[in-house]
Amino acid sequence: MSGLSPRTVMWQAVRNSMPSIVTIISVLYGFLIGGAVLVEIVFSWGGAGQYAIQGVLNNDINPVLGFVVFSAVLCLFIYLIVDLICFAIDPRMRA
């Protein structure tokens, strides 16, 4: 048999696709925050999302501003971690 073993080929395929997979997971994190707010409203669970929605309904800017700033900082932190993971995984980014 000539060429590489199937195990080696599979490992190379997984290694080359990891930066894309990690990036997609980080983008989906923003949708996770929005979904959590929706679930809190539908099922009447107390949480930060429901607190922010009540702030919108009561024309109170402070809960909305706090939720948006917290969500933005959390997303930026997640994106920073993803960039560091992609830097560690992909050798092309080190050049």
C-alpha positions as CSV (number, residue, x, y, z in Angstrom):
1,M,0.0,0.0,0.0
2,S,1.4,3.4,-0.9
3,G,0.8,6.8,0.7
4,L,-0.3,7.8,4.2
5,S,-2.3,5.6,6.5
6,P,-6.0,6.5,7.0
7,R,-5.3,7.4,10.6
8,T,-2.7,10.0,9.5
9,V,-5.0,11.4,6.9
10,M,-7.9,11.7,9.3
11,W,-5.7,13.4,11.9
12,Q,-4.5,16.0,9.3
13,A,-8.1,16.7,8.3
14,V,-9.2,17.2,11.9
15,R,-6.2,19.4,12.7
16,N,-6.8,21.6,9.6
17,S,-10.5,22.1,10.4
18,M,-10.2,22.9,14.1
19,P,-9.7,26.7,13.7
20,S,-13.0,26.9,11.7
21,I,-14.8,24.8,14.2
22,V,-13.6,26.9,17.2
23,T,-14.5,30.1,15.4
24,I,-18.1,28.9,14.6
25,I,-18.5,27.9,18.2
26,S,-17.6,31.4,19.4
27,V,-20.0,33.0,17.0
28,L,-22.8,30.8,18.2
29,Y,-22.1,32.0,21.8
30,G,-23.8,35.3,21.0
31,F,-26.9,33.4,19.9
32,L,-26.7,31.4,23.2
33,I,-27.1,34.7,25.1
34,G,-30.2,35.7,23.1
35,G,-31.7,32.2,23.5
36,A,-31.2,32.4,27.2
37,V,-33.1,35.7,27.3
38,L,-35.9,34.1,25.3
39,V,-36.1,31.1,27.5
40,E,-36.2,33.2,30.7
41,I,-39.1,35.2,29.3
42,V,-41.1,32.2,28.0
43,F,-40.8,30.1,31.1
44,S,-40.8,33.0,33.6
45,W,-37.4,32.1,35.1
46,G,-35.7,34.9,37.0
47,G,-32.5,35.9,35.5
48,A,-30.5,38.7,34.0
49,G,-32.4,38.5,30.7
50,Q,-35.7,38.8,32.3
51,Y,-34.4,41.7,34.4
52,A,-33.2,43.5,31.2
53,I,-36.6,42.9,29.5
54,Q,-38.4,44.3,32.5
55,G,-36.1,47.3,32.3
56,V,-37.1,47.9,28.6
57,L,-40.8,47.5,29.5
58,N,-40.5,50.0,32.4
59,N,-38.4,52.5,30.4
60,D,-35.5,52.0,32.9
61,I,-32.2,52.4,31.1
62,N,-29.9,51.0,33.8
63,P,-30.8,47.3,33.7
64,V,-30.7,47.4,29.9
65,L,-27.4,49.2,29.8
66,G,-25.9,46.8,32.4
67,F,-27.0,43.7,30.6
68,V,-25.7,45.0,27.2
69,V,-22.4,46.0,28.6
70,F,-22.0,42.7,30.5
71,S,-22.9,40.7,27.4
72,A,-20.5,42.7,25.2
73,V,-17.6,42.3,27.7
74,L,-18.4,38.6,28.0
75,C,-18.5,38.2,24.2
76,L,-15.2,40.0,23.8
77,F,-13.6,37.8,26.4
78,I,-14.9,34.7,24.6
79,Y,-13.5,36.1,21.3
80,L,-10.1,36.7,22.9
81,I,-10.0,33.1,24.2
82,V,-11.0,31.8,20.8
83,D,-8.2,33.9,19.1
84,L,-5.7,32.5,21.5
85,I,-6.9,28.9,20.9
86,C,-6.7,29.5,17.1
87,F,-3.2,30.9,17.5
88,A,-2.2,27.8,19.4
89,I,-3.9,25.4,17.0
90,D,-3.0,26.9,13.6
91,P,0.7,27.1,12.8
92,R,0.0,29.5,9.9
93,M,-0.9,32.2,12.3
94,R,2.5,32.2,13.9
95,A,4.3,33.2,10.8
